[in-house]
Amino acid sequence: MTAFDLQLERIAQAPRLLIACDYDGVIAPIAADPSRAIPLPEMVECLDRLAALRQTDVAVVSGRSIESLRLLLNQTTNWHLIGCHGAEWADRRWTIENQISHDAFQPLLVRLRELSLEVPGCMIEEKPYGIAFHYRNVEPRLVEGLMPRLLALANDRPSVMLRRGKMVVEFSITSTNKGDAFKRLRYLTGATAAVFVGDDVTDEDAFQTLGEPDLGISVGGRRQGATFDLADSREVLVQFQRLLSLRLTWDKVTQPRPIENHSVLSDQRCLALIDDRGTLDWFCVPRLDVQSIFASLLGHRIGLAGGEPMTAGEFSVRPSDAAASCRQSYVGDSWILRTEWPDFVVTDYLDCAGGRPFQRAGNSELVRLIEGTGRVRISFAPRLNFGHTVTTLSIRPKGLVIEGQPDPVVLYSPGVAWEIMKDGPHHTAVAEFDLSGSPVLLELRYGTGSFRDAVVPEPRRREQTEKFWSTWAGSLKLPSIASDHVRRSALVLKGLTYGPTGAISAAATTSLPECRGGQRNWDYRYCWPRDAALAAAALVRLGNTGQAMRLLDWLLAMVDRTGSPERLRPVYSVTGHDLGPEGEISELSGYAQSRPVRVGNAASQQVQLDIFGPIVDLAWLLIERGAPLTPEHWRLVEAMVTAVEQRWQEPDNGIWEVRGPRRHYVHSKVMCWLAVDRAVKTADAYLGQHKSQWDSLRDRIADEVLMKGWDEPLGAFRMAYEVPELDAASLLIGITGLIPPRDPRFIRTVENVDRCLRKDGAVFRYRFDDGLPGQEAGFLLCLGWLIEAYVLIGDKRKATELFERLLACAGPTGLLAEQYDPQSAAGLGNFPQAYSHLALINAAVALDGAGPK
């Protein structure tokens, strides 16, 4: 195998691969007339197929204009097109502003035309940022005398840059080059490795940017910085076809189950995820925000056992026939999951009998009941502490003991004959047998080493677990629109609630990527007071006030612990403690090879001034619905207003937690206004007193938002006073009532968010460079806001259309991830996401109350 073959195989396995090339001489053979340089059809087909693969980007980086590339390629695929040596991008956000009128080139153009008449074979090409003088067809004896004259024309015009290429000289008003464009491109795509193929002198700038994992290929002669060279476009095609074959194999072998194809189990202290083939691949115990016992959702363990990958922990029950298909559904309105194979059924749940959801964490039971006939294969591979702790198993008469764990853990499995196998330093237990018709019970008991038969039989515990969830769900007042989806979304918020304290976590998982193969991987297993208040408010709109009351009590404890309400942190553990430093688990390969895998969240050290508004708004919603608020709750409202008074004029990190300098985010100011506005209303209703001093504060905040937040050229409220960019969070200006819904500024904001930030059923939070490589997908919370906004401005038809898009993002059992990627039609981000489900609830309630239109 040659060095080239080895490099091609390595790069085909890149977590996020960028394939970029020049147009002339690579995609299309060199032609005497540049306008007749027709691409090889097989090349376009091959690159189209590569671009369609997950975690793979294809780009053309050319000296041609974007218009020329589009005409010649005649393609509407997902290629990235960069023209004019990086000055012009198909995505207009990155195009260099042309500050010089094209008229400035007229004298130069006249001189070049005169020169072309004197020297036969010359050709002039006008571009958006310059003029290209081609001399490919000039007789060689005339070229030597031609070059000094071209250089002299450039020297006479200091504002014009000269760029020499293969048989072409280009006069340009920009200093951009393909190297700078290529570096920006790989940053925007989040590529972990890249291929660049070029044939021209101007491609050397891109070759010079390549690093250790990359592959540079020059065509028609070695170029400086290229690793290998090929003869012509046909040879390039052969290698691209090989790369396609290798990438297809990698894609098939490495891709995990879709995020949204998972189902969740909850006992309100810990949560487990089971994929659509019946494999439990995520489970943190004794709480959802601590170390895992099963973590294969986040890829395999790497760098151990001689470099061979190992499971990061999974618990599978499936037929011996691996090709058999199954279907999944929840039992009624519960978190009891049924996975039905052709011959048998697996019923999974976390035991909620005996008041477990509200008891101190530390004793949980995960039940897996197998009923039916046929041959079953079970693989039990726990990996303590994300696999950091060596996990060994011992066989007992009624099951297995997990050794090496401070807390006792056993798998109660009477009648199952286990065989223990080695997986690196860890143990995996397997069993394969024929079901005789009698049920087989598997109980993973955390917090006890007992193998005694349960005092309460399994059917009775399952009945109590179903009753715990269904009784609560039955008390909800559901809208007439999408009632089943709304009910399941409410159950998600209930399931994400930590029963012992009332805190609501943002999601059940960590590090599920917002960009597959990229670095946008965060830990969401904690409680953000803002997010939790929004989730509880959604439940209040469905008639449930209990969760909100418990959350307010928890927030009171946080304020008391902090001492100063304005210092309330953006995020806490579900027990109410500060988070430790954000860390990484380098041994895990990550979901879809998306690294790093993070634990903890550095956002806990940020300043987020939008935290106060949702908390006071929640108190006001409870007042409206007659909930029994106490003087202590009123003290919480006063504390939030005090915090706003002291800090609303400061910059902060904003709702999107941008890891950059603090700014005056418009959304944060709106949330400060919301806190004071709802406090005024709460005082009127709860105390029977009007706080006139708060009126003045509320008005000052509103006046500043309207003055500094509105951006007339943008046609919308901007992201921050200093950032003239669209932000979907600006929709809250009308949704909260800071301005009337029919205010022309709000209507224009809605229309521009829809036009510029929406792609199909996905609404992006923003489109500006946030300092992180790669680009995330559409944010489902933002889609929910857009639906509410359309209801408010009176366009129920549009709102209904978008609501159907939101429903379509749910997985087979009705659960939503954080984001939706319209290109791959797949969910991204942590799962199940509280934001997404509260957005669905609020959108349905808004539509239900809108009336016919």
N, C-alpha and C positions, 0 to 999 in steps of 0.2 A: 504494500500500500504506500503510495507516494505521500510526501508532505502535504501536497494540495488536498489529497483525499482525506487525510487525517483532519486537516483544518476544516474542510467542508462538513465532515461528520460532527465535529465539535460544535461548530456554529449552528448546525441544524437543531441542536438541543438547547439553544439559548432560551431562557425564560421569556424574554421579550426581544424579538428579532426585527431589525430594520434592514431592508434591502433597498438600496438607493443606487441609481445609475444615471449617466448622461443619456441624452436622446440620440443625437447623431453619433454614429459609429458603434453604438451599443444596441439600442432597441431597433434602430433603423440603420442599414448600411449607408456609408457615406455616398452622397449623390452630388453630381456636378452642379445641379441646381438645388439649393437647400429646400426650396418649396416642394420638391419632388422626392424628398427623403421619406419613403414609405416604410412604416414599421413592419417587421416580420410578423405575420399573423400568429404563428406559433409562439413567438415571444410574448405577444400581448395576452394570449390565452394562458400561458404559463404564469405570467405575473399576476393575472387576474385570479388564478387559483391560489397562488401564494397569499395574495391580499385577503382572500376569503378565509384563510386559516386563522384560528384564534392566536392571539398574542404575536401577530405578524403584521408588519407594516411595509408597504411598498411605496417608493417615491421616485419621481423623476426630478433631477436637479440639473437644469439646463441653462444655457445662455439665451435660448429662445424665449419669446414672450409667452405668457400663459395662453393668450388667444391662439397663437400658433400651435402650441402643444395640444390644445383641445381640438383644433381642427384636424391635425394630423393623426391623433390617437382616436378621435371619435369615440371617446369613452366617458361613461358616467359612473365608473366604479369608485371604490374607496381608496384610490391612489392619492398620495400627496403630490401636488404639482407645484414646483418652485421654478420660476423663470427669471430671466435677466440676471443670472449669476447670484441669485438670492435676494434681489430687490423686490421681486414680485411673487406673491404667494396666492394660490387659489383661495386659501382662507385669508380674506382681506385684512384680518386683524394683524397680520405680520408683514404686510406690504409696506415698504419704505415710502414715506410721503415724498412726492415729487414736488420739490419747492421751486424748481426752475422751469419756466415755460418752455415748451418744445420749440417756440419761436427762436429761442437763443441758439438753437442748432442750425437755423436757416443759412447763415453765412457759411458755416462749415459744410452743410449739405450741398450748397452750390459749388464749393471748391472740390468736394469729393466727386460730384457728378462730372465736373469738367475733367478731373483726373481719369475717371472711368472711360470717358470718350477718347482720351489720349492713349490709354493702354487697353487694348482689346482683351476681352475675357473677364474684366472686373464686374462685380455685381454689388449693388448697395441694398442693404436691408434696414429699414427704419424700425426702431423698437421704442417701447414706452420710455426707456431711460437712456437711449443713445442711438448710435448708428453703427452698424457692422459693415465693414468693407471687405468683401470676399475676393480673394484672388486665386482660388483653386484652379480656374481655367485659364490663367495667364501663362504664357510661354515662360519656361524657366529662365531664359536669358533676360527677360524683362523684369523679373521679380527683384533682382539685385538693385536696380535703379529705382524701383518703386518704393522700397521701404524707407529710404531717407526722406522722401517727400511726405510720406504719411507721418513720420515722426515729427517733421517740421510743423505740420498742421497742428499736432497736439501741443507742441512746445509754444505755439503762438496763443494758446488758450489755456491759461493756468487752471481755470475752473473745470476743465474737461480732463477726465482720467483716461489713460490709454491702457487697453488690455489686449495682449497678443495671444491668439489661439492658433489652432491648426489651420493654416492657410486663410486666416482671417485676422483683421485688426478691428478692435471695437473701441469707439469713442463713447464714453459714458459720463453721466453726471453723478454717479454713485460710486463709492469705494467698496461696495459689497463684493464678496467673493463666495465661491462654492464651499470653501472651508467653513466660513462663518455660518452659512446657511445650513450646512450639514450638522454642525454642532448644535444649532438651535433645533433642528428637526429631531435629532436623537433625544434632546432634552424634552421636547414636547411629547414625543411618543413614549418616553421612559425606557428606551431600548437598553438592554443589558449587553447586547452585542450587535454589530452592524457589518453589513457587506456594502462596499462601494465599488462600482465598476465604471471606469471612464477611459476615454481615449485621447483627451486633449490636454494641452498645456494647462488650461484653466482648471482641470480636474486635480492637478497636483496639490492645490490648496486643501481639497477634501482628503486626499490620501494622507496628508501630513497630520490630520487630526486623529487618525486611527490608532487604537491602542492594542494591548495584548490580546483581548478576546476577539478582535475584529479581523476581517478579511478584505484586503484591497486587491483588485484585479485591474490591470491596465490592458488595453486592447490595441493591437497593432504596433507594439513596441513598449519597452519598459519605461514607466513614468516614475519620477522620484516619489518615494513613499509607498508605492504599491508593493504588495507581497509577492504576487504572481502575475504573469502576463499570458494573454491568449491572442490568437492570430486575428480573429474577426468576430462579427456578430453571431455567426453560426456556431462557433465554439462557445461563445457566451451562452447561447441558447441551450446547448448540451449540458453545461454545468448548472444552469438554472433548473433544468428538468431533473437533474440529479438531486439538487437541493430540495426541489418540491417533493420528490419521492422520500427523501430522508425526513423532511419536516412532517409529512403526512404520517409516517411511522411514529415519530415522536409524539405527534398530536394524539394519535390513537392510544398510545401506551400510557401517556402521562396525565391525560385529562381526567379530573375527578368528577363525581356526580354533580350536577347543577346545584347551586346553592338553594334555589327555591324548591328543589325536589326533596327537601328534607322536611321532616315533621318533628315537633317538639313535645317533650314530656315535662311536666312541672309538678313540684309539690310546694311551691312558693318559698323554697329555700335553695334548691338547686334545679338545674334544667339539663335535660339530655336531648341530643339530636339523633334521629334515626333516618338513614337515607332511604330512597325508594326501592332498595333491594333488601331491606330488613337488617341493615348493619348499623349498630349503634357506634357512631364515630366521634361523639363529643359528649363529655360528662365531667364536670368539675364538682367535687364534693370536699367538705360538707356544705359549701356555699357556691353559688354560681360564679363568684369573683375570686376564687382561690385556684389552687393547682388542679390540673386535670388528672383523671385516671384513665380516660380514653381521649385521644387527640388526633386520630388519623385524618380527621377533617382538615387538619393543617399540614397534610403531607406526611412523608415518611421521615424516619430518623436517618441522618446521614453522617458520614465520617467515623463510623464505628464498625467493628467486625470486618476489618480489612477493607473498609470502604463500601461494603455492600449495604444497600438501604434496608431498613427494618421498619416494621409497623410502629407507629407512634401510639398505638392502642386502639383496639376495636373489639367488638363483641357481635359476632354474626350468627344468625340462625337462618339456614336456607336449605333448599333441597339439594341432594347430591348431584342432581342434574343442574349444572350451573346455568344452562340456557333457559330454564323455566322462567316464565314471567309471573309477575304478581301485581296486585292492586292494593291501595291503601285507603283507609278512611278512618275518621274518628267515630267513636261510639257516642251518638247523640251530641249533646252540648258539653263534652268533657275533653280531657286530655288523655283519654284511653285510646290507643291506636291499634287498629287491626290491619295486619299485613296478610293478605290472602293469596296463598299459592294454590295450584290446581288440586293438591291432595290434602293440604293442611293449612291451618291458620295460626299465626303468632299474635298474641294479644300483649301489648306492652303498656305499662303505666308506672308512675311513681306513686307509691302508697300514700294516700291522704287520709286514711282512716284514723280515728282516735285523736283528732285535733292536731295532727302532725304539722300542717302548714303554718301554725302559729307558735309552735314549740321552738326552743333553742336549737339551732342547727347542730348537727353532730350525729344524728341517727336517722338514716334514710334507707329506704328499701326500693330497689328497682325490680319490678316483677316482669318476667317474660314467660308466658303460658303458651305451650305448644299443644294443639289439639288437631286430631285427624289421623290420616294414614300416610304411608309412603316413607321413603328413606330421607332422613334428616342429617345434615352435617352442621355441627356447632364448633365455632372457633372462639375461644375466650382468651384474649391477649391484653390484659391490663398493663399500663405503663405508668408507674407512679411519677408524679411531678413532671409531666410532659416527657417522661422517659429519662429524666436526669437520675432518678433513683433506680438501681437495679431491682427488677421485679421478678421474684421467684414464687413458684406455686407449690403447694403440698397437697396431696390427695388424702381426703378423709372419707370415712364410710358414707357420709351424706353430702359430699361436695368437695370444695377446694378452699384452701386458705391462702390469702395473699400475704406473703412474708415481707418484712422490711418496712412496714408502714406503722407509724406511731399509733394511729388509731386502728383498732381491729377491723378487718374486712374479710368476709367469707362469701362464697357462692354456694348457697344451699341448692343442691340439685340431686335429690334422692333418686336412685335407680339409674343414674347416668354413669357409664363407664368411661373414665377419662384417660387420655394418654398425654403425657407432658413432653413437649418438644422444645429444643433450644432455638432462640432467635437472637444471635449475638449473646450478650450477657443475660438476657431476659428469658423467661419461660412463656410458652403459649400452650394452653390446654385444648385438645381437640377431642371430639367425640362424634361417632357416626353410627347410626342405628336405624332400625325400622320401627316406626310407630305402630303400636299394637292396637290402637284405638283408645287407650287410656291417656289422659293428659300428662304431659311432662312439665313440671314446674321448675323454673329457674328463678331464684331470688338472690340478687346481689345485695347483701346486708352490710351497710357501712355503719360502723359505730358499735358493732357487737361481734363477738367471736362464736356466738352460739349457733349450733346446728339443730337445736330443738325445733320440733314442729310448732308452727305458730299457734297461739292460743285461739286467735280468731281465724277461721278457715279462709283460704284465698277467695272463694266466691263472695263471701261476706265483705271482705276488705275491698274487693273490686266494686261491689255495689255501693259501699260508703264513699269510695273515691268518685264514682260517677255522680252520686247525689251531691257531693260537695260542690262540684263544678256546675252541674245542671241546675241546682236550686238557685245558685247565684245568677246564672245566665237567665233563668226564668223570671227574675225580678226586674230585668231591664225593660225599658220602654223604647222599643225599636222603631225607627222610621219605616215607612212603607217601601222605601227604595232599598234594594239589595239587603234585605233583612238578615239573610244567612251570613253574608260577608261581614256585615256590621257586628253581628253577634260573635263571630269567630274573632274579629279584630278586638272586641272588648275582652274576650277570653285571653287573647295574647297579652293585653295590658295587665289583666289580673294575674296571668302566669308569670309575668316579669316582675311582679310585686314581691318584695322580700317580706314574707309574712310576719316574722318576729318584730320588725320595725316599721313597716309601711312604706319604706323607700321603694322606688320603682326604677329598675335598671333600664339603660338605653337599649340593650340587646343581650342575647344569651352568649355571644361569642366574642372572640378577639381575632384580629388580623385577617378577617376575610376581606379580600382586596377590593378597593374602589377602581383599580386599574389592574387587570390580570397580568401577572408577571412583573408588576411594578412595585413601588415602595409605599404606596398610599394604603397602609395597613395599620389599623388602630385598634385599641382595646376598648370595647364599649360595654363591659360587664359591670359598670358602676352606675351610680345615681347622679345625674346632672339635675340639680334642683329646678332649672328652667324646663328641661325636657319632662321631668316627672310631673311638674305642675301642669304642663300642657296635656300630658296623658291623663292625669286625674280630671282635668276639665272636660276632656272628651267623654269620660265616663259619667260625669255630672250631667252632661247633655243627654245621656241615655237614662237618667233618673237614678244613678247610683251615686250617693254622696258619702258612703262609708269609706271608700278608698281615699277620697280627698281629705276627709277629716283626719284620718290616720297620717296622711302625708303632711298635713299642716302641723300635727303634733311633732312629727319627726323634724320638720324644719325649725320649729320652736327650739327643739333641743340643739340643733346646729347653731342657731343664733346665740343661745345661751352659752354654748361651749366656745364660740368665737369671741364673745364679749363685745365686739363692735359689729353691728349688722352690715356696715359697708364693707367689711372684710370677709363676708361670706364667700367661700370658695366656689369655683364653677362646678366642681365634681368631688364626690366623696365615695368611699366604699359603702355598700348597702347597710353596713352596721353603723355608719356615721363617722368613720375614722378618715383622717387624711390619707391620701395615697402616697406610697413610697415612690422612689425614682422610677422613671420609665426605663425598662430594660428590654433586652432581646434574647430570644432563644435561638442561638445560631445553629443548633443541630437539627432544627426542623426545616424541611424544604419549603414549607408554606403551601397554602392552597394554590393549585395551578402554578407551582414554583414561584409564588409571590413572596418575596422576602424583603425586609426582615419580618419575623414573627415577634410581635411585641407583647409585653405584659406591663401593666401600669399605663398611665396616660399623663404626658407632660402638660396637658391642658389644665391640670389641677393647679399649676403655678401661674396661669394667665389671669388677666383682669377681664371679666365679662360683665359689663354693666347692664346687659339685657336680662339679667337673672331676676331683677326685682319685679318687673311688670307682670310676668305670668303668675307669680306667687300671689300678688294682690288681686289680680283678675280672678284667680281661683277662689279666693275668699269672697269676692263679690258675687260670683256665680252661686256659691253656697247660700249667701244671704238671699239672693233672688228666689232660691228654691226652698227657703224656710229651714235650712239646716241649723242645728243648735250651736251656733258659734258662741264662744265664751270670751270673757275679758282677756284671757291669755291669747286667743286668736287675734283680738283687736290690738293687743300689744305687738303682735307680729306685723300687722298692717302698719302701725306707726313706725316700727323699726325699719320697714322697707322704705317708707317715705323719707325718714331721716337719712337713710343711705343715699337715696336719690339726691336730696338737698346737698349733700356733701360732695357727691362725685359725678353728677350728670354732665358736667362740663369737661370732664377728663376724656382723653382718648382711651380706647380699649382694644381688645383682640377680636371682638365681635362674635356673632353666633357661629360663624364658620371656622373659628379658631385658627385663622391664618397665622402660620408660624413666621411672622415677620414683625415689623415695627407696629406699635399701636397707632390706631387712627380714630378719627371721629366718625364711626360707622353710623349711618342714618338709622339702621334697624335698632341699634342700641339706644339711640336717642328716643326713638318711637316707644320702645319698651319702658324707658324712664317716664315718658309722658303717660303711658298706660298705667303705671304704678300709681301715679298721683291722681289721674282721672278716676280710677276705680276706688282709690282711697276716699276721695271726695264723696262718691256715691255710697260707699260703705258707711261712712260717718253719718250721712243723712239718714240711711235706713236703719243702722244698728244703734247709733247713739241719739238719733233725732237732733243732731247738731250739724250745722254747716261750717266747714273749715275754710273760711274765706282766705286765710293766708296760703292755703294750698291752691286755691284758684289762681293766684298770681304765679306761683311756681309752674303750674300746669300750662298757663298761657305763655310764659317765657320759653318753655321748652318747645311748644308747638310753633311759636313764631320763628325760632331759630331753625327748626327743621324745614319749615316752608321757605325760609329765605336762603339757607345754605345747602339744603338738600335737593332743591329742584334744579334741574339742568335742562335749560331750554334746547340747546343743540342736540342733546341726547333724547329729548322728548319723553323724559321719565325722571323719577327721583333716582339719584345716583347712589352708588354703593357707600361712599364716604365723602365727607366734605372735600377731601384731598384726592379722591379717586373718581373721575368721571366715567364710571363703568356701570353697566346694568347689573342689578342684583335682584334675584327673585324675592329676597326678603323684603324688598321695598313694597311689595304687595300688601304688607301688614299695615301700611299707612292708611289704607282704606278699610281693610278688614277690621282693624281695631276701632275705627271711627275718628281718628285724628283729623281726617278730612271727610266730607260727605262722599258717598259712593259715586254720585253723579258729577262730582267735581271733574272738569275737563282734564286736570293734571293726573288724576287717578285713572281715568279712562285711557289716556295716552300711555300711562305706565303699564297698564294691563296689556294693551295692544302691542307695545314694544317688547315686553317680556315674552309674550306669545311669539312674536315675529322673530326675535333674535336669540332667545334662549331655549325655545322648544324645537325639538326634532322628533317628529312622529309623536309617540306617546311618552316622550321623555322631556322633562324640563330641567335644564342645567341650573345650578345655583348661580354661576357666573361664568364668564369666558376669559377672564384676564389671567395673567401669569401670577400665580400665587406662591412662586418660589419653590415648588416641588416638581420633580420630573414626572412626565406622564399626564394624561388627562382622564379625569373621572367620567362616569356616566351620568345619566339624568337622576335627579334626586326626587324620590317619590313624595316627600313632604312638600316640595315646591310645586309638583303637579297638583297636589291637594289644595294648596293656596290659590293656584290659578283657577281651579274649579270654583272655589268660594268667591273669588274676585269676579268671575263672569256672572255668577248668580247675583252678586251685589249690583253690578251695572246693568242687569236686566236681560242678559243673553243666556237664557236657560238652555237653549238648543246647543250652544257651544259647550256649556258646562256639562251637559249630559253626554255629549260626544267624548269629552275628555275623561269623564268618570268611567265610561266603558273601557277606555284605555287603561285606567288605573286598575280596574278589576282584572283585566287581562294579564297584569303583571304578577298576579298571585300564582303560587305553585299548586300542585294537584290537591293538596289538603288545605288550601286557602291562606297560606302564609306568605308574607312579603319580606323581601330583603330591603336594604337601605336604598339601593339604587337599581336602575334598569338601563341596560345597554341596548339601544335600538339597533345597532349594527349586528350584534350576535343574538338579539332577542333573548337575553339572559339576565338574571339578577346578579347584582354585585353588592359588596359591602356586608356588614354584619347582619345576623339573622337570629330570630325574627326581630325586626326593627320597630321599636315603639313609635318613632316618628311616622313611619309609613302607615302603621295601623291607626294611629290617632288621626292622621290625615284622611284616611278612608272614612272614618266615623264622622268627622266634621263635614266632609264633603257631602256625605249622604244626608246628614241632618240639614245642611243648607239647601240642598236640592229638594228635600221633602217639604221644607217650609216655604219654598219659592212660589208654589202654586203653578197653575197652567200658564204656558206662554208659547 
